[in-house]
Amino acid sequence: MKTSKFTQFLYEQYQGFNPHVPSMLKAHNFTEKIINFLFPFKIDRKCTPPQIELNLSQLQIDFKELVVPLVPILEKSVEDITIDFFDRVPRVYKSLLNDAQNFLNFDPAARSVESVILYYPGFYAISVYRLAHELYKQQIPFLPRMMGEYAHSKTGIDIHPGATIGENFFIDHGTGIVIGETSVIGNNVKIYQGVTLGAIMVDKTMKGKKRHPTIEDNVIIYAGSTILGGDTVVGHDTVIGGNVWLTKSVQPYSVLYHESKTIIRDSKFKGEEPINFVI
């Protein structure tokens, strides 16, 4: 069969890309499988200990296949990486159970821990983050971001696997949340939809530096707020209201809010429209 010029061009371009990259599709499948392994009732109510053991063995095989393309650029063997990662999974699992219980304790709409695990997007995003973060700490390239972006595509919640997040993390609704790579979040923090923990500027020279804010324990950040900068620290037990723009540190026990003017009038009013409104 004759090869077209465009096909040949694509092939030549393809040869220039890094060959040591895991399969994106396999990374997505692994992400789903490990979440379902940790919470098997999502897919199989009759899962027995032998079945769980079999699932674990298959999961480890899948993980090794994912990591194999990275061998030329890894400092440790595939076997050592696999053992190290799966040794960390029980601790991640316990942390996730605490997260799920925290959802139940805080959200009046949550009916059970099972409901949180089954269909809360915030919990799903946190679950994938905590697993990907362990790979990030092992300095495994590509795979942590692949997992994180898969969760992002499913939930609209973008958590970089490099972020440091404490225990009992709560995300309500979640759509539009962005948590940058060098963000540090303490324990018992609650974040609502549309919140950004970002950098003040995007510049390649900032690589390796702390670019994103620190959120201390027991902070609540309401919808639409933006907190920027590596030197920005939100003190513990602070409440940040909706739509706040923050680039400076605040002391513990602060309350920040964005004040706007809302005008209410009768829909039948025939006079002039107000022109001095504030959005």
ABEGO torsion letter per residue (X at the ends): XBBBAAAAAAAAAAAABBABBBBAAAAAAAAAAAAAAABAAAABAABBAAAAAAAAAAAAAAAAAAAAAAAAABABBAAAAAAAAAAAAAAAAAAAAAAAAAAAAABAABABAAAAAAABAAAAAAAAAAAAAAAAAAGBBGAAAAAAAAAAAAAGBBBBAABBBBBGBBBBGGBGBBBBAABBBBBGBBBBBGBBBBBABBBAAABGBBABBBBBBGBBBBBGBBBBEAABBBBBGBBBBBGBBBABBBBBGBBBBBBBBBBBBBAABABBBBAABBX
